[in-house]
Amino acid sequence: MSKAIILLGGPNNAQGELSEIVKPRCQTTFEYHLNYPELKILCTGGFGAHFNVTEHAHADYVKAYLKALGVPDTQFLPIAESRFTLEDALLVKPILKQAAISEVVLVTSSFHMKRAKYIFNRLCPELLLECVEAPTPVCEYELEKLLAHEVRALQREAENIDMLLADIETKTQ
């Protein structure tokens, strides 16, 4: 069974600098890589008004950051140019299938893990999932806002996934 690390993206600024939310995700991925250097890394994140308005995919900035930390270029799988977490799960599936990977280490921020885990378990049930939380370096007030957003987003995503899976089921009958 092959295993890989999936690093979920987040915001960067208009100059491509990673946010203080994304850097700990990268650092956590790098530390995991140091312990398991044979694992491939799949970075997610494309373009979107709320997280990346540059000419390069967010995942390219994440890859560059990891390479600067010391991850060799040979350890990266193709990027997934996703816009949101649900799309992360949908776009990584063919990349993982092509690479014959059936186990993943999912890395995201602690505040985001519950929703990310739910989405990946629902949309990628064939994957054996290990979750590794990165710290969230924000004040208590900002953390509360992030967690409140996650509650609303999880509810929305659950409905979206139910509709998506029902649509897939209908098309395969």
C-alpha positions as CSV (number, residue, x, y, z in Angstrom):
1,M,0.0,0.0,0.0
2,S,1.4,3.4,-1.0
3,K,1.0,6.4,1.2
4,A,1.2,10.1,0.6
5,I,0.8,13.4,2.5
6,I,-2.0,15.8,1.4
7,L,-1.4,19.3,2.4
8,L,-4.6,21.4,2.2
9,G,-4.1,25.0,1.1
10,G,-5.3,28.3,2.4
11,P,-4.8,32.0,1.7
12,N,-1.8,33.8,0.3
13,N,-1.5,37.5,-0.4
14,A,-1.4,39.3,-3.7
15,Q,2.4,38.8,-3.8
16,G,2.1,35.1,-3.2
17,E,3.3,35.2,0.4
18,L,1.7,32.4,2.5
19,S,-0.6,33.5,5.4
20,E,0.1,32.8,9.0
21,I,-2.6,30.0,8.7
22,V,-0.8,28.2,5.9
23,K,2.8,28.4,7.2
24,P,2.2,26.1,10.2
25,R,0.5,23.6,7.8
26,C,3.7,23.6,5.7
27,Q,5.9,23.3,8.8
28,T,3.8,20.4,10.1
29,T,4.1,18.7,6.6
30,F,7.8,19.3,6.6
31,E,8.2,17.7,10.1
32,Y,6.2,14.7,9.0
33,H,8.3,14.5,5.8
34,L,11.5,14.4,8.0
35,N,10.2,11.3,9.8
36,Y,8.8,9.7,6.6
37,P,11.0,11.1,3.7
38,E,9.8,8.4,1.3
39,L,6.2,9.8,1.3
40,K,5.1,11.8,-1.7
41,I,3.4,15.2,-1.0
42,L,0.3,16.5,-2.8
43,C,-0.4,20.2,-2.3
44,T,-3.8,21.7,-2.9
45,G,-5.0,25.2,-3.8
46,G,-5.7,27.0,-7.1
47,F,-7.2,30.4,-7.5
48,G,-10.0,32.3,-5.8
49,A,-10.9,35.9,-4.8
50,H,-10.9,34.9,-1.2
51,F,-7.5,33.2,-1.0
52,N,-5.3,33.7,-4.1
53,V,-5.6,36.4,-6.8
54,T,-2.1,35.9,-8.2
55,E,-1.1,34.4,-11.6
56,H,0.2,31.2,-9.9
57,A,-1.7,28.5,-8.2
58,H,-1.6,28.6,-4.4
59,A,-0.2,25.1,-4.3
60,D,2.8,26.3,-6.3
61,Y,3.6,28.8,-3.5
62,V,3.2,26.0,-0.9
63,K,5.5,23.7,-2.9
64,A,8.1,26.5,-3.2
65,Y,7.9,27.0,0.6
66,L,8.4,23.3,1.3
67,K,11.3,23.1,-1.2
68,A,12.9,26.0,0.5
69,L,12.6,24.1,3.8
70,G,14.4,21.1,2.1
71,V,11.8,18.9,0.5
72,P,13.3,17.5,-2.8
73,D,11.3,18.3,-5.9
74,T,11.1,14.5,-6.6
75,Q,8.8,14.1,-3.5
76,F,5.9,16.1,-5.0
77,L,2.9,14.7,-6.8
78,P,1.0,16.9,-9.2
79,I,-0.9,19.8,-7.5
80,A,-4.7,19.9,-7.2
81,E,-5.9,23.4,-8.3
82,S,-8.9,23.4,-6.0
83,R,-10.9,26.4,-4.7
84,F,-12.3,24.9,-1.5
85,T,-12.1,21.8,0.7
86,L,-14.8,19.8,-1.0
87,E,-13.0,20.3,-4.3
88,D,-9.7,19.3,-2.7
89,A,-11.2,15.9,-2.1
90,L,-12.6,15.6,-5.6
91,L,-9.4,16.7,-7.3
92,V,-7.0,14.6,-5.4
93,K,-8.8,11.4,-6.1
94,P,-7.5,10.9,-9.7
95,I,-4.0,12.1,-8.7
96,L,-3.9,9.5,-6.0
97,K,-5.4,6.8,-8.2
98,Q,-2.8,7.5,-10.9
99,A,0.0,7.1,-8.3
100,A,-1.6,4.0,-6.8
101,I,-1.9,5.6,-3.4
102,S,-4.5,4.3,-0.9
103,E,-3.3,5.8,2.4
104,V,-3.0,9.5,3.1
105,V,-1.9,11.7,5.8
106,L,-4.2,14.7,5.7
107,V,-2.6,17.9,7.0
108,T,-4.6,21.0,7.8
109,S,-5.1,23.5,10.6
110,S,-6.6,22.3,13.9
111,F,-9.7,24.5,13.4
112,H,-10.3,23.0,9.9
113,M,-9.7,19.3,10.6
114,K,-13.2,18.3,11.6
115,R,-14.7,19.5,8.3
116,A,-11.7,18.3,6.2
117,K,-11.9,14.8,7.8
118,Y,-15.7,14.6,7.2
119,I,-15.4,15.6,3.6
120,F,-12.5,13.2,2.8
121,N,-14.2,10.3,4.6
122,R,-17.4,10.9,2.7
123,L,-15.9,11.6,-0.8
124,C,-12.9,9.3,-0.6
125,P,-14.0,6.3,1.5
126,E,-11.5,4.1,-0.3
127,L,-8.6,6.0,1.4
128,L,-7.1,5.0,4.7
129,L,-6.9,8.5,6.3
130,E,-4.5,9.7,9.0
131,C,-5.2,13.2,10.2
132,V,-2.4,15.5,11.4
133,E,-3.4,18.9,12.8
134,A,-1.2,22.0,12.4
135,P,-1.4,24.7,15.0
136,T,-3.6,27.7,14.4
137,P,-1.5,30.8,15.4
138,V,-4.4,33.3,16.0
139,C,-5.8,35.0,19.1
140,E,-8.8,33.5,20.9
141,Y,-11.2,35.9,19.3
142,E,-10.0,35.0,15.7
143,L,-10.1,31.3,16.6
144,E,-13.7,31.6,17.8
145,K,-14.6,33.3,14.4
146,L,-12.8,30.5,12.5
147,L,-14.6,27.8,14.5
148,A,-18.0,29.4,14.0
149,H,-17.4,29.5,10.3
150,E,-16.4,25.8,10.3
151,V,-19.7,24.9,12.0
152,R,-21.7,26.6,9.3
153,A,-19.4,25.3,6.5
154,L,-19.7,21.7,7.7
155,Q,-23.4,21.9,7.7
156,R,-23.4,23.3,4.1
157,E,-20.8,20.8,3.0
158,A,-22.8,17.9,4.4
159,E,-25.8,19.0,2.3
160,N,-23.6,19.5,-0.8
161,I,-22.1,16.0,-0.4
162,D,-25.4,14.4,0.1
163,M,-26.7,16.0,-3.2
164,L,-23.5,15.1,-5.0
165,L,-23.5,11.5,-4.0
166,A,-27.2,11.2,-4.8
167,D,-26.5,12.6,-8.2
168,I,-23.6,10.2,-8.8
169,E,-25.8,7.3,-7.6
170,T,-28.6,8.3,-10.0
171,K,-26.1,8.5,-12.9
172,T,-24.6,5.0,-12.2
173,Q,-28.0,3.2,-12.1
